[in-house]
């Protein structure tokens, strides 16, 4: 299964992950110019009450770049403020 397919399944089964990423990004960007999803991801890891389904890992690092792009698709005004790197895997 491709990373993209795995991400889509995980995202569908765990909507609270994206909801919380959006909340964290809004909070961070209210007072700072840029944010990396990796930093937000680690905050989510810290929040032990967050439970996920459908993946071996609670929060798979392979999905960080997909969530960064999803944030930018939903919030185009954050272009240049949510940091991204080139995707290396499909």
Secondary structure, 3 states (H helix, E strand, C coil): CCHHHHHHHHHHHCHHHHHHHHHHHHHHHCCCCCEEHHHHHHHHHHCCCCCCCCCCCCCCHHHHHHHHHHHHHHCHHHCCCEECCCCCCC
